[in-house]
């Protein structure tokens, strides 16, 4: 990952830190399988196998900002996306903290 960010002094007690990051993940073993059965099924019903095929290479993007305030208050908002081929995984989060 490579991250680029900045620092903005909003006022004497508040700092805003916006950032963006890009990167790549290489997955040498990108195929997984799970053997399963249904709860309560008789042993004669057997099991089945589910497969999960991921791309061998995934791109990743993160965008976000952190806001710090003297006196212990902090908030961080972040969006993350991983993608490759027909695969897309997205997440967003907000974290609030008060340090005392």
Secondary structure, DSSP 8 states (H G I E B T S, - for coil): -EEEE--EEEETTEEEEEEEEEEEEE-SS-EEEEEE--TT--GGG--EEEEEE--SEEEEEEEEEEEEETTTEEEEEEEEEEEETTEEEEEEEEEEEE--
